[in-house]
Amino acid sequence: MNIHMSIGYLLLYLPLLAAISLVIGASRHEQTKLILDQTVRTAVWITSFMFGIYVVLQIISWMV
């Protein structure tokens, strides 16, 4: 059994990721360059975390 994700969910993920990352960046900094740097770091962190959860669930589904 494999875990499948439709492309529709991925298309919903991108604007949500951008909005969350921009809000976090803007709440911590006032300069545009610092906001964008924080936004990229937050987006990478969130994506890595979500990918890690996906990998764990995929491994668990292979064991079943």
OpenMM code with the backbone's topology and positions (N, CA, C; nanometers):
from openmm import Vec3, app, unit

residues = "MET ASN ILE HIS MET SER ILE GLY TYR LEU LEU LEU TYR LEU PRO LEU LEU ALA ALA ILE SER LEU VAL ILE GLY ALA SER ARG HIS GLU GLN THR LYS LEU ILE LEU ASP GLN THR VAL ARG THR ALA VAL TRP ILE THR SER PHE MET PHE GLY ILE TYR VAL VAL LEU GLN ILE ILE SER TRP MET VAL".split()
positions = [
    Vec3(0.0845, -0.1171, 0.0000),
    Vec3(0.0000, 0.0000, 0.0000),
    Vec3(0.0897, 0.1243, 0.0000),
    Vec3(0.0644, 0.2157, -0.0896),
    Vec3(0.1393, 0.3403, -0.0975),
    Vec3(0.0480, 0.4577, -0.0659),
    Vec3(0.1078, 0.5619, -0.0126),
    Vec3(0.0345, 0.6844, 0.0145),
    Vec3(0.0454, 0.7721, -0.1092),
    Vec3(-0.0674, 0.8101, -0.1655),
    Vec3(-0.0679, 0.8935, -0.2849),
    Vec3(-0.1228, 1.0314, -0.2505),
    Vec3(-0.0654, 1.1336, -0.3115),
    Vec3(-0.1114, 1.2701, -0.2901),
    Vec3(-0.1476, 1.3281, -0.4255),
    Vec3(-0.2665, 1.3829, -0.4354),
    Vec3(-0.3071, 1.4394, -0.5628),
    Vec3(-0.2377, 1.5731, -0.5852),
    Vec3(-0.2260, 1.6125, -0.7098),
    Vec3(-0.1613, 1.7383, -0.7453),
    Vec3(-0.2417, 1.8569, -0.6941),
    Vec3(-0.3710, 1.8389, -0.6743),
    Vec3(-0.4555, 1.9453, -0.6206),
    Vec3(-0.4137, 1.9869, -0.4806),
    Vec3(-0.3756, 1.8895, -0.3974),
    Vec3(-0.3288, 1.9219, -0.2633),
    Vec3(-0.1967, 1.9983, -0.2678),
    Vec3(-0.1115, 1.9618, -0.3614),
    Vec3(0.0157, 2.0330, -0.3740),
    Vec3(-0.0069, 2.1770, -0.4195),
    Vec3(-0.1064, 2.1987, -0.5049),
    Vec3(-0.1361, 2.3342, -0.5496),
    Vec3(-0.1956, 2.4188, -0.4372),
    Vec3(-0.2624, 2.3566, -0.3434),
    Vec3(-0.3129, 2.4287, -0.2266),
    Vec3(-0.2012, 2.4544, -0.1249),
    Vec3(-0.1006, 2.3701, -0.1241),
    Vec3(0.0103, 2.3819, -0.0291),
    Vec3(0.0972, 2.5039, -0.0568),
    Vec3(0.1215, 2.5342, -0.1833),
    Vec3(0.2137, 2.6429, -0.2176),
    Vec3(0.1669, 2.7806, -0.1710),
    Vec3(0.0422, 2.8229, -0.1978),
    Vec3(0.0017, 2.9550, -0.1462),
    Vec3(-0.0068, 2.9588, 0.0065),
    Vec3(-0.0465, 2.8476, 0.0664),
    Vec3(-0.0514, 2.8414, 0.2117),
    Vec3(0.0884, 2.8536, 0.2710),
    Vec3(0.1839, 2.7863, 0.2112),
    Vec3(0.3231, 2.7944, 0.2559),
    Vec3(0.3769, 2.9361, 0.2409),
    Vec3(0.3477, 2.9998, 0.1288),
    Vec3(0.3948, 3.1369, 0.1066),
    Vec3(0.3327, 3.2325, 0.2079),
    Vec3(0.2041, 3.2198, 0.2341),
    Vec3(0.1372, 3.3092, 0.3283),
    Vec3(0.1918, 3.2929, 0.4697),
    Vec3(0.2059, 3.1699, 0.5138),
    Vec3(0.2569, 3.1444, 0.6490),
    Vec3(0.3991, 3.1958, 0.6623),
    Vec3(0.4829, 3.1669, 0.5640),
    Vec3(0.6225, 3.2084, 0.5699),
    Vec3(0.6364, 3.3604, 0.5683),
    Vec3(0.5572, 3.4273, 0.4859),
    Vec3(0.5629, 3.5735, 0.4810),
    Vec3(0.5149, 3.6368, 0.6113),
    Vec3(0.4116, 3.5828, 0.6712),
    Vec3(0.3623, 3.6376, 0.7985),
    Vec3(0.4662, 3.6199, 0.9081),
    Vec3(0.5286, 3.5026, 0.9134),
    Vec3(0.6321, 3.4801, 1.0142),
    Vec3(0.7499, 3.5744, 0.9911),
    Vec3(0.7932, 3.5880, 0.8653),
    Vec3(0.9039, 3.6775, 0.8350),
    Vec3(0.8720, 3.8232, 0.8663),
    Vec3(0.7519, 3.8676, 0.8332),
    Vec3(0.7138, 4.0068, 0.8556),
    Vec3(0.6915, 4.0362, 1.0036),
    Vec3(0.6554, 3.9368, 1.0811),
    Vec3(0.6341, 3.9610, 1.2232),
    Vec3(0.7659, 3.9699, 1.2999),
    Vec3(0.8753, 3.9244, 1.2385),
    Vec3(1.0046, 3.9269, 1.3071),
    Vec3(1.0961, 4.0393, 1.2595),
    Vec3(1.0760, 4.0875, 1.1385),
    Vec3(1.1668, 4.1872, 1.0813),
    Vec3(1.0869, 4.2996, 1.0156),
    Vec3(1.1560, 4.4116, 0.9910),
    Vec3(1.0920, 4.5247, 0.9223),
    Vec3(1.1537, 4.5517, 0.7856),
    Vec3(1.2775, 4.5096, 0.7635),
    Vec3(1.3437, 4.5330, 0.6354),
    Vec3(1.3062, 4.4229, 0.5369),
    Vec3(1.2858, 4.4630, 0.4120),
    Vec3(1.2384, 4.3688, 0.3095),
    Vec3(1.3348, 4.2528, 0.2897),
    Vec3(1.4636, 4.2791, 0.2844),
    Vec3(1.5613, 4.1717, 0.2627),
    Vec3(1.5577, 4.0699, 0.3764),
    Vec3(1.5477, 4.1186, 0.4990),
    Vec3(1.5405, 4.0275, 0.6133),
    Vec3(1.4101, 3.9481, 0.6136),
    Vec3(1.3010, 4.0126, 0.5728),
    Vec3(1.1728, 3.9414, 0.5645),
    Vec3(1.1810, 3.8290, 0.4625),
    Vec3(1.2386, 3.8572, 0.3456),
    Vec3(1.2486, 3.7546, 0.2418),
    Vec3(1.3431, 3.6420, 0.2826),
    Vec3(1.4524, 3.6763, 0.3497),
    Vec3(1.5432, 3.5716, 0.3993),
    Vec3(1.4727, 3.4814, 0.5001),
    Vec3(1.4013, 3.5425, 0.5926),
    Vec3(1.3265, 3.4649, 0.6921),
    Vec3(1.2171, 3.3823, 0.6257),
    Vec3(1.1538, 3.4372, 0.5236),
    Vec3(1.0491, 3.3652, 0.4511),
    Vec3(1.1034, 3.2388, 0.3863),
    Vec3(1.2184, 3.2508, 0.3206),
    Vec3(1.2781, 3.1337, 0.2548),
    Vec3(1.3183, 3.0291, 0.3580),
    Vec3(1.3797, 3.0716, 0.4668),
    Vec3(1.4212, 2.9754, 0.5699),
    Vec3(1.3004, 2.9047, 0.6312),
    Vec3(1.1946, 2.9790, 0.6573),
    Vec3(1.0740, 2.9189, 0.7141),
    Vec3(1.0086, 2.8221, 0.6157),
    Vec3(1.0032, 2.8599, 0.4886),
    Vec3(0.9434, 2.7719, 0.3872),
    Vec3(1.0223, 2.6419, 0.3738),
    Vec3(1.1541, 2.6510, 0.3772),
    Vec3(1.2377, 2.5303, 0.3692),
    Vec3(1.2157, 2.4437, 0.4923),
    Vec3(1.2082, 2.5063, 0.6104),
    Vec3(1.1896, 2.4308, 0.7328),
    Vec3(1.0546, 2.3585, 0.7320),
    Vec3(0.9484, 2.4290, 0.6962),
    Vec3(0.8149, 2.3684, 0.6940),
    Vec3(0.8083, 2.2559, 0.5910),
    Vec3(0.8659, 2.2785, 0.4733),
    Vec3(0.8641, 2.1757, 0.3693),
    Vec3(0.9437, 2.0530, 0.4118),
    Vec3(1.0584, 2.0742, 0.4745),
    Vec3(1.1388, 1.9614, 0.5237),
    Vec3(1.0630, 1.8827, 0.6298),
    Vec3(0.9970, 1.9524, 0.7196),
    Vec3(0.9189, 1.8869, 0.8238),
    Vec3(0.8057, 1.8042, 0.7635),
    Vec3(0.7331, 1.8629, 0.6683),
    Vec3(0.6238, 1.7910, 0.6037),
    Vec3(0.6747, 1.6706, 0.5237),
    Vec3(0.7882, 1.6867, 0.4569),
    Vec3(0.8463, 1.5756, 0.3818),
    Vec3(0.8890, 1.4638, 0.4765),
    Vec3(0.9434, 1.5009, 0.5916),
    Vec3(0.9814, 1.4003, 0.6910),
    Vec3(0.8619, 1.3203, 0.7386),
    Vec3(0.7513, 1.3879, 0.7642),
    Vec3(0.6287, 1.3182, 0.8039),
    Vec3(0.5820, 1.2255, 0.6927),
    Vec3(0.5894, 1.2720, 0.5679),
    Vec3(0.5499, 1.1889, 0.4536),
    Vec3(0.6361, 1.0623, 0.4463),
    Vec3(0.7665, 1.0773, 0.4649),
    Vec3(0.8573, 0.9622, 0.4572),
    Vec3(0.8248, 0.8615, 0.5672),
    Vec3(0.8017, 0.9091, 0.6882),
    Vec3(0.7669, 0.8186, 0.7986),
    Vec3(0.6372, 0.7442, 0.7674),
    Vec3(0.5361, 0.8150, 0.7184),
    Vec3(0.4094, 0.7494, 0.6847),
    Vec3(0.4252, 0.6507, 0.5698),
    Vec3(0.5108, 0.6848, 0.4738),
    Vec3(0.5353, 0.5939, 0.3626),
    Vec3(0.6028, 0.4651, 0.4099),
    Vec3(0.6997, 0.4774, 0.4978),
    Vec3(0.7687, 0.3600, 0.5512),
    Vec3(0.6721, 0.2738, 0.6311),
    Vec3(0.5882, 0.3373, 0.7129),
    Vec3(0.4887, 0.2621, 0.7907),
    Vec3(0.3915, 0.1903, 0.6975),
    Vec3(0.3520, 0.2526, 0.5888),
    Vec3(0.2572, 0.1882, 0.4971),
    Vec3(0.3218, 0.0710, 0.4248),
    Vec3(0.4533, 0.0761, 0.4013),
    Vec3(0.5208, -0.0376, 0.3389),
    Vec3(0.5281, -0.1575, 0.4335),
    Vec3(0.5340, -0.1321, 0.5639),
    Vec3(0.5447, -0.2406, 0.6618),
    Vec3(0.4132, -0.3139, 0.6828),
    Vec3(0.3041, -0.2477, 0.6514),
    Vec3(0.1716, -0.3078, 0.6757),
    Vec3(0.1367, -0.4034, 0.5657),
] * unit.nanometer
topology = app.Topology()
chain = topology.addChain("A")
for resn in residues:
    res = topology.addResidue(resn, chain)
    for name in ("N", "CA", "C"):
        topology.addAtom(name, app.Element.getBySymbol(name[0]), res)
